[in-house]
């Protein structure tokens, strides 16, 4: 619109010169108005990028040079000089054409890249919004599922205890299956809740000095019956000389439990070794089994959300790949790291994590912000 308005002013202003040809004397106000055309054009270029300034400058530069070369042609004093200057004019014309064309191509490419960047930015914003909505949905759905599952567990326990009459042997077996299935659903919902809390920054971490030996011992004791039922033996010997570690014991217990539980789920019978040692100024906990193992391409993806190794997808259909992702997040919040290694398929695997050492103050952290601090706990 501005360019159209500027052209209209230039046309009307220039048309005021025509009466002078017929000796009609009028004030030259129209010529002054033509100057507005230049101002409007420059403003349009700068403000709305109507014409790219680099293209305009390239065309202006080459145009001035061509005018100079063209003028030199008429200053030739001989035929050879005329031919030389005409040749120079043609060469300069070709050079100007190539220069302006290359500038236009560069401008078009830059504009295309800019548009793609804007499109990617919009798409990224939309993906972030969708991810937030997904997280919020998981949070709401998980909370809604948690309550009926807890109620169902209570009724199953009442039935098993004979609150509604003594159960038959067949009922006892069925109730045991129901209880096991319910526990799996509860664990799945808990994993979803952990993920939503982590992604929304609502996970509270309480760091203090705690006994790692006692923590691992309690996990091994809890899972020993399950391991025996699956024909495994759990090997765990608390090391001497090391014990207290700066950690959120609830979160790290979740990690150790998950690693040992997975070793039972995906093992091939035999011994599962749980080890705790001091290494590189920190502490390492590892769980080693002689199970199905995994391939190298699985190794880098294990700790990502919803990822399951190709060799375990048919072994345990109840896995989701969420628990191990939560473990990674918990350990990373401790400024540590997790790993997984295996010599190959059918050769067992090892999962472990590293926590930095040192005696530090007790603190509570929510969404990366320290909320409470106090004096350091004594080291046992």
C-alpha positions in Angstrom: 0.0 0.0 0.0 2.8 2.4 0.8 4.6 1.7 -2.5 1.3 2.2 -4.3 0.8 5.5 -2.5 4.4 6.6 -3.3 4.0 5.8 -7.0 0.8 7.7 -7.1 2.5 10.8 -5.6 5.4 10.4 -8.0 3.0 10.2 -11.0 0.9 13.2 -9.9 4.0 15.2 -9.0 5.7 14.4 -12.3 2.6 15.2 -14.2 2.7 18.8 -13.0 5.6 19.4 -15.4 3.4 18.9 -18.5 1.6 22.3 -18.3 5.1 24.0 -18.5 5.5 22.5 -22.0 2.5 24.5 -23.1 3.8 27.7 -21.4 1.4 27.5 -18.6 3.2 28.8 -15.5 2.4 27.0 -12.3 4.4 26.6 -9.1 6.7 23.5 -9.1 5.1 22.0 -6.0 4.7 18.7 -7.8 8.5 18.2 -8.1 8.8 18.7 -4.4 6.1 16.0 -3.8 8.2 13.6 -5.9 10.8 13.6 -3.1 8.2 11.9 -0.9 8.3 9.0 -3.3 12.0 8.4 -2.5 11.3 8.7 1.3 8.3 6.3 1.1 10.3 3.8 -0.9 13.3 3.8 1.5 10.9 3.5 4.5 9.2 0.5 2.8 12.5 -1.2 2.2 13.7 -0.7 5.7 10.5 -1.3 7.6 8.8 -4.0 5.7 11.7 -5.4 3.7 9.7 -4.8 0.5 13.0 -4.9 -1.4 16.1 -6.5 0.1 18.6 -3.7 0.8 21.5 -5.9 -0.3 19.9 -6.5 -3.7 19.1 -2.8 -4.1 22.7 -1.8 -3.2 24.1 -4.4 -5.6 21.9 -3.2 -8.4 22.7 0.5 -7.6 26.4 -0.2 -7.5 26.5 -2.1 -10.8 24.1 0.4 -12.4 26.5 3.3 -11.6 29.4 1.4 -12.9 27.5 0.5 -16.1 26.6 4.2 -16.6 30.2 5.2 -16.2 31.4 2.6 -18.7 28.6 3.5 -21.1 29.6 7.2 -20.9 33.2 6.3 -21.7 32.1 4.7 -25.0 31.2 8.2 -26.3 34.6 9.6 -25.3 36.5 7.2 -27.5 38.9 8.9 -29.9 39.6 6.0 -32.2 38.0 2.9 -33.5 40.2 0.5 -31.6 39.6 2.4 -28.4 35.8 2.3 -29.2 36.0 -1.4 -29.6 37.9 -1.9 -26.4 35.5 0.2 -24.4 32.5 -1.6 -25.9 34.0 -4.9 -25.0 34.7 -3.6 -21.5 31.0 -2.5 -21.3 29.8 -5.9 -22.4 32.1 -7.7 -19.9 31.0 -5.3 -17.1 27.4 -6.0 -18.1 27.8 -9.7 -17.8 29.7 -9.3 -14.5 26.9 -7.1 -13.1 24.2 -9.6 -14.2 26.1 -12.5 -12.4 26.7 -10.4 -9.3 23.1 -9.3 -8.9 21.8 -12.8 -9.6 24.2 -14.3 -7.0 23.1 -11.7 -4.5 19.4 -12.4 -5.2 20.1 -16.2 -4.8 21.8 -15.6 -1.5 19.0 -13.4 -0.3 16.4 -16.0 -1.4 18.2 -18.7 0.4 18.6 -16.7 3.6 14.9 -15.8 3.5 14.1 -19.5 3.0 16.3 -20.4 6.0 14.6 -17.7 8.0 11.1 -19.0 7.2 12.2 -22.6 8.0 13.6 -21.4 11.3 10.3 -19.6 12.1 8.4 -22.7 11.1 10.6 -24.9 13.3 10.2 -22.5 16.2 6.4 -22.6 15.9 6.5 -26.4 15.7 8.8 -26.6 18.7 6.4 -24.4 20.7 3.5 -26.6 19.7 5.4 -29.7 20.7 6.3 -28.2 24.0 2.6 -27.3 24.6 1.6 -30.9 23.6 4.2 -32.4 25.9 3.0 -30.2 28.8 -0.6 -31.3 28.1 0.5 -34.9 27.9 2.3 -34.7 31.2 -0.7 -33.0 32.8 -3.0 -35.7 31.4 -0.7 -38.5 32.8 -0.7 -36.8 36.1 -4.4 -36.5 36.3 -5.0 -40.0 34.9 -2.5 -41.6 37.3 -4.0 -39.9 40.3 -7.5 -41.1 39.3 -6.2 -44.6 38.8 -4.3 -44.8 42.1 -7.3 -44.5 44.3 -9.4 -47.4 42.9 -6.3 -49.6 42.7 -5.6 -49.0 46.4 -9.3 -49.8 47.2 -9.1 -53.0 45.1 -5.9 -54.0 47.0 -7.8 -53.5 50.3 -10.7 -55.7 49.2 -8.3 -58.4 48.0 -6.5 -58.5 51.4 -9.9 -58.7 53.2 -10.9 -61.6 50.9 -7.6 -63.4 51.6 -8.0 -62.9 55.3 -11.4 -64.4 55.3 -13.4 -61.3 56.2 -16.2 -62.4 53.9 -15.9 -66.1 54.6 -13.1 -68.6 54.4 -11.7 -68.7 50.8 -11.4 -72.0 49.0 -8.0 -73.2 47.6 -9.1 -72.2 44.2 -10.1 -68.7 45.4 -6.7 -68.4 47.3 -4.8 -69.0 44.0 -7.1 -66.6 42.1 -6.7 -63.9 44.8 -3.0 -64.3 44.7 -3.0 -63.7 40.9 -5.3 -60.7 41.3 -3.0 -59.3 44.0 0.1 -59.7 41.8 -1.7 -58.1 38.8 -2.9 -55.2 41.0 0.7 -54.7 42.3 2.0 -54.5 38.7 -0.7 -51.9 37.9 0.2 -49.9 41.1 3.8 -49.9 40.2 3.0 -48.8 36.6 0.9 -45.9 38.0 3.6 -45.0 40.4 6.1 -44.8 37.5 3.7 -42.5 35.6 3.4 -40.3 38.7 7.2 -40.2 39.2 7.6 -39.2 35.6 5.0 -36.4 35.7 6.5 -35.1 39.0 10.0 -35.1 37.5 8.9 -33.4 34.2 6.8 -30.8 36.1 9.6 -30.1 38.7 7.5 -31.3 41.6 9.8 -34.1 42.9 11.1 -33.3 46.4 14.6 -34.6 47.1 15.8 -34.8 50.7 19.6 -35.2 50.7 21.5 -36.4 53.8 24.1 -39.0 54.9 22.6 -42.5 54.8 23.8 -46.0 55.1 24.1 -47.6 51.7 24.8 -51.0 53.2 21.5 -51.0 55.2 19.6 -49.7 52.1 20.9 -52.6 49.8 20.4 -55.1 52.6 16.7 -54.1 52.9 16.2 -54.4 49.1 17.8 -57.8 49.0 15.7 -59.0 51.9 12.5 -57.8 50.3 13.2 -59.5 46.9 14.8 -62.7 48.2 11.6 -64.7 48.2 10.8 -63.6 44.7 14.3 -64.5 43.6 14.1 -68.0 45.2 10.7 -68.6 43.5 12.4 -67.7 40.2 15.3 -70.0 41.0 17.8 -67.3 41.6 20.2 -66.7 44.5 21.0 -63.1 45.6 24.6 -62.5 46.5 25.3 -59.5 48.6 28.1 -59.0 51.1 28.3 -55.5 52.8 31.8 -54.1 52.3 33.9 -53.0 55.2 35.2 -49.5 55.6 32.5 -47.8 53.5 28.8 -47.2 54.3 27.5 -43.6 54.6 26.7 -41.9 51.3 25.2 -38.4 50.7 21.8 -39.2 49.0 18.1 -39.2 49.1 17.7 -42.7 50.5 14.1 -43.2 49.3 15.0 -42.3 45.6 18.2 -44.4 45.6 16.4 -47.4 47.2 14.0 -47.1 44.3 16.9 -47.4 41.9 18.5 -50.4 43.6 15.2 -52.1 43.8 14.5 -51.6 40.1 17.9 -52.9 39.1 17.6 -56.1 41.2 14.0 -56.6 40.2 14.9 -56.4 36.5 17.7 -58.9 37.0 15.2 -61.3 38.4 12.7 -60.6 35.6 15.1 -61.0 32.7 17.6 -63.4 34.2 18.2 -67.0 33.2 18.4 -68.5 36.7 21.7 -68.6 38.7 23.3 -65.9 40.9 22.6 -62.2 40.9 25.5 -60.2 42.4 24.9 -56.9 44.1 28.1 -54.9 44.8 28.9 -51.6 46.5 32.4 -50.1 46.3 34.3 -46.8 46.5 35.6 -45.6 43.1 36.9 -42.3 41.6 36.2 -40.3 44.7 32.6 -41.5 44.8 30.5 -44.6 45.3 29.4 -47.3 42.8 26.5 -49.7 43.2 26.2 -52.4 40.5 23.9 -55.4 39.9 25.3 -58.2 37.7 23.4 -61.2 36.4 23.9 -64.0 33.9 20.7 -63.3 32.1 19.7 -62.7 28.5 22.1 -59.8 28.0 21.6 -57.2 25.2 23.2 -55.9 22.0 25.4 -52.8 21.7 22.7 -50.8 20.0 20.5 -51.2 23.0 23.1 -49.9 25.4 22.9 -46.2 24.6 19.0 -46.3 24.6 18.2 -48.2 27.8 17.7 -45.2 30.0 15.4 -43.3 27.7 11.6 -43.2 28.3 9.6 -46.1 27.0 12.6 -47.9 25.5 12.9 -51.6 25.8 15.6 -53.8 24.4 14.6 -55.9 21.4 15.6 -59.1 23.1 13.4 -58.5 26.1 10.1 -57.5 24.3 9.1 -61.1 24.1 10.5 -62.2 27.5 8.5 -59.9 29.8 5.4 -58.4 28.2 4.6 -56.4 31.4 7.7 -54.1 31.1 7.3 -50.5 29.8 10.8 -49.0 29.9 9.6 -46.3 32.4 11.1 -47.6 35.6 14.7 -47.5 34.3 14.1 -44.0 32.9 13.0 -42.8 36.4 16.1 -44.4 37.9 18.3 -42.4 35.5 16.5 -39.1 36.5 16.9 -39.8 40.2 20.6 -40.6 39.9 21.3 -37.5 37.7 19.6 -35.3 40.3 22.4 -36.6 42.7 25.0 -35.4 40.1 25.7 -39.0 39.4 25.3 -41.2 36.3 23.9 -44.6 35.4 25.2 -47.3 33.0 24.5 -50.6 31.5 26.9 -53.1 29.9 26.7 -56.6 28.5 29.2 -58.9 26.6 26.4 -59.9 24.3 23.2 -61.8 23.9 22.8 -64.6 26.5 26.0 -63.5 28.3 24.4 -61.6 31.2 24.4 -57.9 31.9 25.4 -55.3 34.5 23.5 -52.2 35.5 24.9 -49.7 37.9 25.2 -46.1 39.0 27.7 -43.7 40.4 27.2 -41.2 43.2 29.8 -38.5 44.1 31.4 -38.8 47.6 31.9 -36.4 50.4 30.2 -35.4 53.6 27.6 -32.6 53.0 24.9 -30.8 54.7 21.3 -32.0 54.8 19.1 -30.2 52.3 15.8 -30.5 50.5 15.6 -29.7 46.8 12.4 -29.1 44.8 12.7 -28.4 41.0 16.4 -27.8 41.3 16.0 -25.2 44.1 17.4 -25.8 47.6 14.6 -25.3 50.1 16.0 -26.3 53.5 19.6 -26.7 54.8 20.9 -27.7 58.1 24.1 -29.0 59.7 25.8 -32.0 58.2 24.8 -35.3 59.6 27.5 -37.3 61.4 29.2 -40.0 59.5 28.8 -43.5 61.0 
